[in-house]
Amino acid sequence: MAKRLTIIDFVEQYVSLYAKNPFLWEKNLDTNIWEPTTYEETLRQAKRIAAGLISLGVQKGEKISYLCEGRNLWVIGELGVLYAGAVNVPLSIKLEETNDLVFRVKHSDSKYIITSKFQLPKVRKILSECPMVEKVIVFDHIDDKQDNEIYIDDIMAMGDDLLAKDAELLTQRYSSILPDDYANISYTSGTTADPKGILLTHRNYTANVEQAHSVIGITPNDKMLIILPLDHCFAHVAGFYTMMSYGASIGTVPSGKSGKEALRNIPTSIQEFKPNVMLSVPTLAKSFKKNIETSIKKSGRTIERLYKFALKNAIAYNKEGYNKGTEFVDIFRKPLMLLFDKILFKKVREGLGGQMKFFVGGGALLDIDLQRYYYAIGIPMYQGYGLSEATPIISANSPEKHIFGSSGKVVSPMEIKILDADGIEQPFGSKGEICIKGENVMAGYWKNPKSTADTIINGWLHTGDMGYMLNEEMLYVVGRFKSLLIAADGEKYSPEEIEENLVENSKYIDGVILHNNQDPYTIALITPNKEALYAYAKRHELEPDTKEAKELMLEKLQREVNCYRKGGRLYGAFPERWLPAAVCVLPEPWTEQNHFLNSSMKVVRGRVVETYKNNIEFAYTTEGKNIVNSMNLAAL
């Protein structure tokens, strides 16, 4: 049996193996040069911080809230927290509301907060409500430092003093850490109720890295640009620790003063850093594709037509990935594909740095057309699946084993089973709730024994996600097991496939949630693509803000929904009894800012339903069932 490593054991092992390799890369904004920090230097700096934290009074097991943009110091600082035997509580910089921060800091019992100058104003606002916080550690120098604030430089200086006088004190501290000691408390989005603090142990992390090795391989020369938030365990496992275990390196996008500025820095960072691999989510994948196609359009009609033909040819050749080139006609497709790759797709790849081997996709499911697209242009986007409670990786596609549309090969060692609503295990091909058992399963929810007991039953983590196993290896995730809709007659059905289909097949619909809680019929809550609808009105020579135009737009939306009914172009895709009989048009899109999307870019169904409960009630009236109604007109 493999040794149950702590993160400390893990880091010591790989730093000794790859001491001189670069581990962290960061852009020097004065010289515009990406500068490396080696494995041994990373650990040296982390131990200075750890010793400084001990000098400050940090005790083993104490909680430290962590609110900062992605940067080298994020990684080094967290290692410092862990080497001091403390527990890191990573917080999203997207948390704007005071109560969100207050809850997490208080609930976690954090006595210290580590932050940056950009996030410090938020921290200062909440301190009066968090009297247990003793010190705020700031990464950057500021003009108005307050008495309860201390610079990370000063922490390092305190660490240097302790290491000079009694280095054994630090060694004793980190040597006392056990595999089942907590490393992180990772909070859920908490947009429908108080967020839950997911307890992740040292062994959860090291076990999940070992499991990740069973699906994805990296070389010591590979570089990963991390463009996702560092507070999430996906960035920890698939980013920091997996790359470390291969002797590879990571870079972070310069953050700037805001999230928007960081997003603007991504394309430049890709061009300059030239990563070999990146972590991505569907929203970023769509954004990259849109930028590529905008650039192609600007090249003229001839190039655009060539590009579309090349894509069509490559997609036909690649099929579902694993079975590419298996038809007789592929003998003729392959030379064309190789030619177009050389004269066209190679230039497209240069837009993403020119060195990209593949993306690793997480978060919400990546639609199959996007997977086919990226495979065609020569940068596969391998869909994976996981959740924070599993630290997070459960399965992933990879160069060695992939099927478009699947969530990939289940990691090993880990047990998995699919259970129906009665808890009966299902055979291959049958849908049910995905349940897993392994060393990557969280220790539980902090201060929430009831939720822990409801989620981990006899050692099995009940994910709440619906899926099926194609065979012993390959997993398909198809929606939320717990978001099943219930018709008036008691029939249960999953809404996700219908929702995704509506969005994929209509340029006038940006988002859909179906609702039915034993009601007379299903309704659709739709966020419209107003830009497309306004253009549609103008093609009919109507000004979008007129009542006549709005009625026309609503009727167009109704036809988009009706195309799944008898006589429609998509008839037969789903049972008609599951299709929405009424439509609520919502006035605003779903974003992280209005909390309708969580940090993983998944729609928070409960919040949408609660916010628009009046619209839902109205949709069950005679007037509301007609799409042209007062509420829908007002939404446009």
C-alpha positions as CSV (number, residue, x, y, z in Angstrom):
1,M,0.0,0.0,0.0
2,A,1.3,3.4,-0.9
3,K,2.4,5.7,1.9
4,R,-0.3,8.2,3.0
5,L,1.6,11.4,2.3
6,T,0.8,14.8,3.8
7,I,1.2,17.8,1.6
8,I,4.5,18.4,3.5
9,D,5.8,14.9,2.6
10,F,4.7,15.5,-1.0
11,V,6.4,18.9,-1.4
12,E,9.6,17.7,0.3
13,Q,9.7,14.6,-2.0
14,Y,9.3,16.6,-5.3
15,V,11.4,19.5,-4.3
16,S,14.3,17.1,-3.7
17,L,13.7,15.5,-7.1
18,Y,13.3,18.7,-9.1
19,A,15.2,21.3,-7.0
20,K,16.6,23.4,-9.9
21,N,13.6,23.1,-12.2
22,P,11.4,26.3,-12.5
23,F,8.1,25.8,-10.6
24,L,6.5,29.2,-10.6
25,W,6.5,31.9,-13.3
26,E,5.4,35.4,-12.9
27,K,5.5,38.4,-15.2
28,N,7.7,41.3,-14.0
29,L,5.6,44.3,-14.9
30,D,8.6,46.6,-15.0
31,T,10.6,44.5,-17.6
32,N,7.6,42.6,-19.1
33,I,9.6,39.4,-18.7
34,W,8.3,36.2,-17.3
35,E,10.6,35.2,-14.5
36,P,11.0,31.7,-12.9
37,T,11.2,30.7,-9.3
38,T,12.7,27.2,-8.8
39,Y,11.3,24.4,-6.7
40,E,13.9,24.9,-4.0
41,E,13.5,28.6,-3.9
42,T,9.7,28.2,-3.6
43,L,10.1,26.0,-0.6
44,R,12.7,28.2,1.0
45,Q,10.4,31.2,0.8
46,A,7.4,29.1,2.1
47,K,9.5,28.0,5.1
48,R,10.4,31.6,5.9
49,I,6.7,32.5,5.9
50,A,5.9,29.4,8.0
51,A,8.5,30.3,10.6
52,G,7.2,33.9,10.6
53,L,3.7,32.7,11.2
54,I,4.9,30.6,14.2
55,S,6.7,33.7,15.5
56,L,3.5,35.7,15.2
57,G,1.7,33.1,17.4
58,V,0.0,30.9,14.9
59,Q,-0.8,27.6,16.5
60,K,-1.2,24.2,14.8
61,G,-4.8,23.7,13.5
62,E,-5.7,27.4,13.6
63,K,-7.5,28.8,10.6
64,I,-6.2,31.6,8.3
65,S,-8.6,33.2,5.8
66,Y,-6.9,33.8,2.4
67,L,-8.2,36.5,0.1
68,C,-5.9,37.4,-2.8
69,E,-5.6,37.4,-6.6
70,G,-3.5,34.7,-8.4
71,R,0.2,35.3,-8.1
72,N,3.4,33.5,-7.0
73,L,2.9,34.7,-3.4
74,W,-0.5,33.0,-3.4
75,V,1.1,29.6,-3.8
76,I,4.2,30.3,-1.6
77,G,2.0,31.8,1.1
78,E,-0.4,28.9,1.2
79,L,2.6,26.5,1.5
80,G,3.8,28.7,4.4
81,V,0.4,28.3,6.1
82,L,0.5,24.5,5.7
83,Y,4.1,24.2,6.9
84,A,3.1,26.2,10.0
85,G,0.5,23.5,10.6
86,A,-2.4,25.9,10.1
87,V,-5.5,25.4,8.0
88,N,-6.0,27.6,4.9
89,V,-9.4,29.0,4.2
90,P,-9.2,30.2,0.6
91,L,-11.8,32.8,-0.3
92,S,-12.9,33.9,-3.8
93,I,-12.0,37.5,-4.7
94,K,-15.4,37.7,-6.4
95,L,-17.1,37.8,-3.0
96,E,-18.2,41.4,-2.9
97,E,-20.9,41.5,-0.3
98,T,-19.8,42.1,3.3
99,N,-22.1,39.3,4.7
100,D,-20.5,36.7,2.4
101,L,-17.0,37.4,3.7
102,V,-18.2,37.9,7.3
103,F,-19.9,34.5,7.3
104,R,-16.9,32.6,6.0
105,V,-14.3,34.3,8.2
106,K,-16.5,33.9,11.4
107,H,-17.7,30.4,10.6
108,S,-14.2,29.1,9.9
109,D,-13.0,30.6,13.2
110,S,-10.2,32.4,11.3
111,K,-7.8,34.3,13.7
112,Y,-5.7,35.7,10.8
113,I,-6.4,37.0,7.3
114,I,-3.9,37.1,4.4
115,T,-4.8,39.5,1.7
116,S,-3.5,41.9,-1.1
117,K,-3.8,45.6,-1.3
118,F,-6.6,45.3,-3.8
119,Q,-8.7,43.1,-1.4
120,L,-7.7,44.9,1.8
121,P,-10.6,47.5,1.6
122,K,-13.1,44.6,1.8
123,V,-11.2,43.1,4.8
124,R,-11.2,46.4,6.6
125,K,-14.9,46.8,6.2
126,I,-15.7,43.5,7.9
127,L,-13.2,43.5,10.8
128,S,-15.6,45.2,13.2
129,E,-17.9,42.2,12.8
130,C,-15.0,39.7,13.2
131,P,-13.5,40.5,16.6
132,M,-11.7,37.1,16.6
133,V,-9.3,38.2,13.9
134,E,-6.0,39.2,15.5
135,K,-3.9,40.2,12.5
136,V,-4.2,41.0,8.8
137,I,-1.2,40.0,6.7
138,V,-0.8,42.1,3.6
139,F,1.2,41.0,0.6
140,D,1.8,44.6,-0.8
141,H,3.1,47.8,0.7
142,I,0.4,50.5,1.2
143,D,0.4,54.1,2.2
144,D,-2.0,53.8,5.2
145,K,-1.1,50.6,7.0
146,Q,-3.0,50.2,10.2
147,D,-2.0,48.9,13.6
148,N,-3.5,45.4,13.2
149,E,-1.9,45.0,9.8
150,I,1.5,43.5,9.0
151,Y,3.4,43.1,5.8
152,I,4.4,39.7,4.5
153,D,8.0,41.0,4.3
154,D,7.9,41.5,8.0
155,I,6.5,38.0,8.5
156,M,9.5,36.7,6.5
157,A,11.9,38.7,8.5
158,M,10.4,37.3,11.7
159,G,10.8,33.9,10.1
160,D,14.5,34.5,9.3
161,D,15.1,35.4,13.0
162,L,13.4,32.2,14.2
163,L,15.2,30.0,11.7
164,A,18.5,31.6,12.8
165,K,17.8,31.0,16.5
166,D,15.9,27.8,16.5
167,A,15.2,26.2,13.1
168,E,14.2,23.0,14.9
169,L,11.0,24.7,16.0
170,L,9.7,24.8,12.5
171,T,10.8,21.3,11.7
172,Q,9.0,20.0,14.8
173,R,5.8,21.8,13.7
174,Y,5.6,20.5,10.2
175,S,6.8,17.1,11.2
176,S,3.8,16.8,13.6
177,I,1.3,17.1,10.7
178,L,-0.6,13.9,10.0
179,P,-2.3,12.8,6.8
180,D,-5.8,13.3,8.2
181,D,-5.1,16.8,9.5
182,Y,-7.1,19.5,7.8
183,A,-5.3,21.5,5.0
184,N,-8.2,23.6,3.7
185,I,-11.8,24.6,4.4
186,S,-13.2,25.3,0.9
187,Y,-16.6,27.0,1.0
188,T,-19.4,26.3,-1.4
189,S,-21.1,29.2,-3.2
190,G,-23.8,29.4,-0.6
191,T,-26.3,31.3,-2.8
192,T,-29.4,29.3,-1.7
193,A,-28.5,29.0,2.0
194,D,-25.5,29.5,4.2
195,P,-22.4,28.1,2.4
196,K,-20.9,24.8,3.6
197,G,-17.3,24.6,4.5
198,I,-15.7,21.5,2.8
199,L,-13.0,20.0,5.0
200,L,-10.1,18.8,2.8
201,T,-7.3,17.0,4.5
202,H,-3.6,16.7,3.5
203,R,-4.2,13.2,2.4
204,N,-7.3,14.2,0.3
205,Y,-5.0,16.3,-1.8
206,T,-2.1,13.9,-2.2
207,A,-4.4,11.0,-2.9
208,N,-6.2,13.0,-5.6
209,V,-2.9,13.8,-7.2
210,E,-2.0,10.1,-7.2
211,Q,-5.4,9.4,-8.8
212,A,-4.9,12.1,-11.4
213,H,-1.8,10.4,-12.6
214,S,-4.0,7.5,-13.8
215,V,-5.7,9.7,-16.3
216,I,-3.3,12.6,-17.3
217,G,0.4,12.7,-18.0
218,I,2.7,15.8,-18.1
219,T,6.5,16.2,-18.8
220,P,9.0,18.2,-16.7
221,N,9.3,20.7,-19.6
222,D,5.6,21.5,-19.7
223,K,4.2,24.8,-18.5
224,M,0.7,25.4,-17.3
225,L,-0.9,28.9,-17.3
226,I,-3.5,28.9,-14.6
227,I,-6.4,31.2,-15.6
228,L,-8.9,29.9,-13.0
229,P,-9.3,31.2,-9.5
230,L,-6.6,29.8,-7.2
231,D,-9.0,29.4,-4.3
232,H,-10.7,26.4,-5.8
233,C,-9.3,22.9,-5.2
234,F,-9.3,22.2,-9.0
235,A,-6.5,24.7,-9.4
236,H,-4.7,23.1,-6.4
237,V,-4.8,19.5,-7.6
238,A,-4.8,19.8,-11.4
239,G,-2.6,22.9,-11.2
240,F,-0.1,23.2,-8.3
241,Y,0.3,19.7,-7.1
242,T,-0.1,17.6,-10.2
243,M,2.4,19.8,-12.1
244,M,4.8,19.6,-9.1
245,S,4.5,15.8,-9.2
246,Y,5.9,15.8,-12.7
247,G,8.6,18.4,-12.2
248,A,6.7,20.8,-14.4
249,S,5.8,24.5,-13.8
250,I,2.9,26.9,-13.5
251,G,2.3,30.6,-14.3
252,T,-0.4,32.9,-13.2
253,V,-2.0,35.7,-15.2
254,P,-1.2,39.2,-13.9
255,S,-4.3,40.2,-11.9
256,G,-4.5,43.9,-12.1
257,K,-6.9,45.8,-9.8
258,S,-10.0,43.8,-10.7
259,G,-11.4,40.6,-12.2
260,K,-12.1,42.4,-15.4
261,E,-8.5,43.6,-15.7
262,A,-7.3,40.0,-15.1
263,L,-9.6,38.7,-17.9
264,R,-8.1,41.3,-20.3
265,N,-4.6,40.1,-19.4
266,I,-5.4,36.5,-20.4
267,P,-4.8,36.7,-24.2
268,T,-1.5,38.6,-23.7
269,S,-0.3,36.2,-21.1
270,I,-1.1,33.2,-23.4
271,Q,0.9,34.9,-26.2
272,E,3.9,35.7,-24.0
273,F,4.0,32.6,-21.7
274,K,3.2,30.1,-24.5
275,P,1.7,27.4,-22.2
276,N,1.6,23.7,-23.0
277,V,-1.5,23.1,-21.1
278,M,-4.3,25.1,-19.4
279,L,-7.2,24.5,-17.1
280,S,-10.5,25.8,-18.6
281,V,-14.2,26.1,-18.0
282,P,-16.9,26.3,-20.8
283,T,-17.3,30.1,-20.6
284,L,-13.6,30.5,-21.3
285,A,-13.7,27.9,-24.1
286,K,-16.5,29.7,-25.8
287,S,-14.7,33.0,-25.4
288,F,-11.5,31.7,-27.0
289,K,-13.6,30.2,-29.9
290,K,-15.4,33.5,-30.5
291,N,-12.1,35.4,-30.6
292,I,-10.6,32.9,-33.1
293,E,-13.7,33.2,-35.4
294,T,-13.8,37.0,-35.2
295,S,-10.1,37.0,-36.3
296,I,-10.9,34.6,-39.2
297,K,-13.8,36.8,-40.4
298,K,-11.5,39.8,-40.6
299,S,-9.3,37.8,-42.9
300,G,-11.9,37.9,-45.7
301,R,-14.5,35.6,-47.3
302,T,-12.0,33.3,-48.9
303,I,-10.2,32.5,-45.7
304,E,-13.5,32.1,-43.8
305,R,-14.8,29.6,-46.4
306,L,-11.6,27.7,-46.3
307,Y,-11.6,27.6,-42.5
308,K,-15.2,26.3,-42.4
309,F,-14.4,23.6,-45.0
310,A,-11.3,22.6,-43.0
311,L,-13.3,22.4,-39.8
312,K,-16.0,20.3,-41.4
313,N,-13.4,17.9,-42.8
314,A,-11.5,17.6,-39.6
315,I,-14.7,17.0,-37.5
316,A,-15.9,14.3,-39.9
317,Y,-12.5,12.6,-39.7
318,N,-12.2,12.8,-35.9
319,K,-15.7,11.6,-35.1
320,E,-15.9,11.0,-31.3
321,G,-12.1,11.2,-30.9
322,Y,-11.4,7.6,-29.9
323,N,-12.6,6.3,-33.3
324,K,-11.1,8.9,-35.6
325,G,-10.1,7.8,-39.1
326,T,-12.0,4.5,-38.9
327,E,-14.2,4.9,-42.1
328,F,-13.0,4.1,-45.6
329,V,-13.7,7.7,-46.7
330,D,-11.2,8.9,-44.1
331,I,-8.4,7.8,-46.4
332,F,-9.3,10.9,-48.5
333,R,-10.1,13.1,-45.5
334,K,-6.7,12.6,-43.8
335,P,-4.4,14.3,-46.4
336,L,-6.8,17.3,-46.5
337,M,-6.8,17.5,-42.8
338,L,-3.0,17.4,-42.6
339,L,-2.8,20.1,-45.3
340,F,-5.3,22.4,-43.6
341,D,-3.6,21.9,-40.3
342,K,-0.3,23.1,-41.8
343,I,-1.6,26.1,-43.7
344,L,-4.5,27.2,-41.5
345,F,-4.9,25.6,-38.0
346,K,-1.3,26.1,-37.1
347,K,-1.8,29.8,-37.4
348,V,-5.0,29.5,-35.4
349,R,-3.0,27.8,-32.6
350,E,-0.5,30.6,-32.6
351,G,-3.3,32.8,-31.3
352,L,-3.1,30.6,-28.2
353,G,0.6,30.7,-27.9
354,G,1.5,28.1,-30.5
355,Q,2.7,25.5,-27.9
356,M,-0.6,24.3,-26.5
357,K,-1.0,20.5,-26.3
358,F,-4.4,20.4,-24.7
359,F,-6.8,22.0,-22.2
360,V,-8.2,20.2,-19.1
361,G,-11.9,21.2,-18.8
362,G,-13.7,21.3,-15.5
363,G,-16.8,23.0,-14.0
364,A,-20.0,22.7,-16.0
365,L,-20.2,20.1,-18.8
366,L,-18.5,21.2,-22.1
367,D,-20.9,20.7,-25.0
368,I,-19.8,18.1,-27.5
369,D,-19.6,20.6,-30.4
370,L,-17.0,22.6,-28.5
371,Q,-15.0,19.4,-27.9
372,R,-15.1,18.6,-31.6
373,Y,-14.1,22.1,-32.5
374,Y,-11.0,22.2,-30.3
375,Y,-10.0,18.7,-31.4
376,A,-10.3,19.8,-35.0
377,I,-8.0,22.8,-34.6
378,G,-5.4,20.6,-32.9
379,I,-5.8,21.7,-29.2
380,P,-8.1,19.0,-27.6
381,M,-10.1,20.2,-24.7
382,Y,-10.4,17.1,-22.5
383,Q,-13.6,17.2,-20.4
384,G,-13.2,16.1,-16.8
385,Y,-15.7,15.8,-13.9
386,G,-15.4,16.4,-10.2
387,L,-16.6,18.4,-7.2
388,S,-14.9,20.0,-4.3
389,E,-16.1,17.3,-1.9
390,A,-14.0,14.9,-4.0
391,T,-10.9,17.2,-3.9
392,P,-12.1,17.5,-6.9
393,I,-11.1,15.1,-9.7
394,I,-13.3,12.0,-10.3
395,S,-12.8,11.4,-14.0
396,A,-11.1,12.9,-17.0
397,N,-10.6,12.4,-20.7
398,S,-7.0,12.4,-21.8
399,P,-4.8,11.9,-24.9
400,E,-4.7,8.1,-24.1
401,K,-8.4,7.6,-23.5
402,H,-11.2,10.0,-24.6
403,I,-14.7,9.9,-26.0
404,F,-16.4,13.2,-26.9
405,G,-19.5,13.8,-24.8
406,S,-18.2,11.6,-22.0
407,S,-16.7,12.9,-18.7
408,G,-13.8,10.6,-19.1
409,K,-12.0,7.7,-17.5
410,V,-12.6,7.3,-13.8
411,V,-9.5,7.9,-11.7
412,S,-7.8,5.0,-9.9
413,P,-7.7,3.9,-7.2
414,M,-11.3,4.9,-6.4
415,E,-14.6,3.0,-6.3
416,I,-17.7,4.3,-8.2
417,K,-21.3,3.1,-8.4
418,I,-24.5,4.5,-9.9
419,L,-27.6,4.3,-7.7
420,D,-31.2,4.8,-8.5
421,A,-33.7,6.7,-6.3
422,D,-34.2,3.6,-4.2
423,G,-30.4,3.2,-3.6
424,I,-30.2,0.2,-6.0
425,E,-26.9,-0.1,-7.9
426,Q,-27.4,0.3,-11.7
427,P,-25.8,-1.7,-14.5
428,F,-23.7,-0.2,-17.3
429,G,-25.7,2.3,-19.4
430,S,-28.4,2.9,-16.7
431,K,-28.6,6.4,-15.2
432,G,-28.6,7.2,-11.5
433,E,-26.8,9.2,-8.8
434,I,-23.0,9.1,-9.0
435,C,-21.5,7.8,-5.8
436,I,-17.8,7.5,-5.1
437,K,-15.5,6.1,-2.4
438,G,-11.8,6.8,-2.0
439,E,-9.1,8.7,-0.2
440,N,-10.1,11.9,-2.1
441,V,-13.5,12.1,-0.3
442,M,-13.7,15.1,2.0
443,A,-13.5,14.7,5.8
444,G,-17.0,16.3,6.0
445,Y,-18.5,19.8,6.3
446,W,-17.1,22.1,8.9
447,K,-19.6,22.4,11.8
448,N,-22.3,20.7,9.8
449,P,-22.7,17.1,10.9
450,K,-26.2,16.8,9.4
451,S,-25.1,17.7,5.9
452,T,-22.1,15.5,6.3
453,A,-24.2,12.5,7.3
454,D,-26.6,13.2,4.4
455,T,-23.7,13.4,1.9
456,I,-21.3,10.7,3.1
457,I,-23.1,7.4,3.8
458,N,-21.0,4.4,4.8
459,G,-18.0,6.0,3.3
460,W,-19.7,6.7,0.0
461,L,-19.9,10.3,-1.2
462,H,-23.3,11.0,-2.8
463,T,-22.5,13.6,-5.4
464,G,-26.1,14.7,-6.3
465,D,-25.1,14.4,-10.0
466,M,-26.7,12.0,-12.4
467,G,-24.7,9.9,-14.8
468,Y,-24.0,6.4,-16.0
469,M,-21.0,4.2,-16.6
470,L,-20.5,3.2,-20.3
471,N,-18.3,0.3,-19.1
472,E,-15.8,-0.3,-16.3
473,E,-13.8,2.9,-17.1
474,M,-15.8,5.6,-18.8
475,L,-18.3,7.9,-17.0
476,Y,-21.0,10.1,-18.5
477,V,-22.5,12.9,-16.4
478,V,-25.9,14.0,-17.7
479,G,-27.3,16.4,-15.1
480,R,-28.3,16.9,-11.5
481,F,-29.8,13.8,-9.8
482,K,-31.4,16.1,-7.2
483,S,-32.8,18.6,-9.6
484,L,-35.3,16.1,-11.1
485,L,-38.6,17.7,-12.0
486,I,-41.8,16.1,-10.8
487,A,-45.0,16.4,-12.9
488,A,-48.5,16.5,-11.5
489,D,-48.9,12.8,-12.0
490,G,-45.6,12.1,-10.0
491,E,-43.5,11.3,-13.0
492,K,-39.9,12.4,-12.5
493,Y,-37.6,13.7,-15.2
494,S,-34.3,15.5,-15.6
495,P,-34.5,19.0,-17.2
496,E,-30.8,19.5,-18.1
497,E,-30.8,17.9,-21.6
498,I,-33.9,19.9,-22.7
499,E,-32.4,23.1,-21.3
500,E,-29.1,22.6,-23.0
501,N,-30.8,21.7,-26.3
502,L,-32.9,24.9,-26.2
503,V,-29.8,27.0,-25.7
504,E,-27.7,25.2,-28.3
505,N,-30.3,25.3,-31.0
506,S,-31.5,28.8,-30.7
507,K,-29.4,32.0,-31.1
508,Y,-32.3,33.9,-29.4
509,I,-32.0,32.0,-26.1
510,D,-29.0,32.5,-23.8
511,G,-30.2,30.4,-20.8
512,V,-33.1,28.2,-19.7
513,I,-34.3,26.6,-16.5
514,L,-37.3,24.4,-16.5
515,H,-39.6,24.3,-13.5
516,N,-42.2,21.8,-12.4
517,N,-42.9,20.9,-8.8
518,Q,-46.0,18.7,-9.2
519,D,-47.7,21.5,-11.1
520,P,-50.2,21.2,-14.0
521,Y,-47.4,21.8,-16.6
522,T,-43.7,22.6,-17.0
523,I,-42.7,26.2,-17.6
524,A,-39.4,27.6,-19.0
525,L,-37.6,30.5,-17.4
526,I,-35.6,32.0,-20.3
527,T,-32.9,34.6,-20.4
528,P,-33.2,35.9,-24.0
529,N,-30.4,37.1,-26.3
530,K,-31.7,40.6,-26.6
531,E,-29.2,41.6,-29.2
532,A,-30.4,38.8,-31.5
533,L,-34.0,39.6,-30.8
534,Y,-33.6,43.3,-31.4
535,A,-31.9,42.5,-34.8
536,Y,-34.8,40.3,-35.6
537,A,-37.3,43.1,-34.9
538,K,-35.3,45.5,-37.0
539,R,-35.3,43.0,-39.9
540,H,-39.1,43.3,-39.7
541,E,-38.7,47.1,-39.8
542,L,-39.7,47.6,-36.2
543,E,-38.0,49.6,-33.5
544,P,-37.1,47.2,-30.6
545,D,-38.7,49.4,-27.9
546,T,-42.1,49.4,-29.4
547,K,-44.9,47.2,-28.1
548,E,-45.4,45.7,-31.6
549,A,-41.7,44.7,-31.8
550,K,-41.8,43.2,-28.3
551,E,-44.8,41.1,-29.2
552,L,-43.0,39.9,-32.3
553,M,-39.9,39.0,-30.3
554,L,-42.0,37.0,-27.8
555,E,-43.8,35.1,-30.6
556,K,-40.3,34.3,-32.0
557,L,-39.2,32.9,-28.7
558,Q,-42.4,30.8,-28.5
559,R,-41.6,29.4,-32.0
560,E,-38.1,28.5,-30.8
561,V,-39.6,26.5,-27.9
562,N,-42.3,25.0,-30.2
563,C,-39.8,23.5,-32.6
564,Y,-39.6,20.5,-30.3
565,R,-43.3,19.8,-30.7
566,K,-45.2,18.0,-33.4
567,G,-44.4,19.6,-36.8
568,G,-41.3,21.3,-35.5
569,R,-37.8,20.7,-36.9
570,L,-36.7,19.1,-33.6
571,Y,-39.8,17.1,-32.9
572,G,-39.2,13.8,-31.2
573,A,-36.1,14.9,-29.3
574,F,-37.9,14.7,-26.0
575,P,-41.3,13.5,-24.8
576,E,-43.9,16.3,-25.4
577,R,-45.2,16.0,-21.9
578,W,-41.9,17.2,-20.5
579,L,-41.7,20.3,-22.8
580,P,-42.6,23.7,-21.3
581,A,-46.2,24.8,-21.9
582,A,-45.5,28.3,-20.7
583,V,-42.5,30.7,-20.9
584,C,-41.3,33.3,-18.4
585,V,-38.9,35.8,-20.0
586,L,-36.5,37.1,-17.5
587,P,-35.2,40.7,-17.4
588,E,-31.5,40.1,-16.8
589,P,-28.9,37.5,-17.7
590,W,-27.4,35.1,-15.2
591,T,-24.0,36.2,-13.9
592,E,-21.7,35.8,-11.0
593,Q,-22.3,39.4,-10.0
594,N,-26.1,38.8,-9.5
595,H,-25.3,35.4,-7.9
596,F,-27.3,33.4,-10.5
597,L,-24.1,31.7,-11.4
598,N,-21.7,30.2,-8.8
599,S,-17.9,30.3,-9.0
600,S,-17.9,27.2,-11.2
601,M,-20.2,29.1,-13.7
602,K,-23.1,26.8,-12.9
603,V,-26.6,28.2,-12.7
604,V,-27.9,28.3,-9.1
605,R,-31.4,27.0,-9.8
606,G,-32.7,27.6,-6.3
607,R,-31.9,31.3,-6.5
608,V,-33.4,31.8,-9.9
609,V,-36.6,30.0,-8.8
610,E,-36.8,32.0,-5.6
611,T,-36.2,35.4,-7.3
612,Y,-38.8,34.8,-10.0
613,K,-41.4,33.0,-7.9
614,N,-44.0,35.7,-8.9
615,N,-43.3,35.1,-12.6
616,I,-43.7,31.4,-12.0
617,E,-47.0,31.8,-10.2
618,F,-48.2,34.1,-13.0
619,A,-47.2,31.5,-15.7
620,Y,-49.7,29.1,-14.1
621,T,-52.6,31.5,-14.8
622,T,-54.6,31.8,-18.1
623,E,-53.0,35.1,-18.9
624,G,-49.5,34.1,-18.0
625,K,-49.6,30.9,-20.0
626,N,-49.7,33.1,-23.2
627,I,-46.1,34.2,-23.9
628,V,-47.4,37.7,-24.9
629,N,-48.2,38.9,-21.4
630,S,-47.5,41.9,-19.3
631,M,-44.6,40.4,-17.3
632,N,-42.8,39.2,-20.5
633,L,-43.3,42.4,-22.3
634,A,-41.8,44.3,-19.3
635,A,-38.8,42.0,-19.3
636,L,-37.9,43.0,-22.9
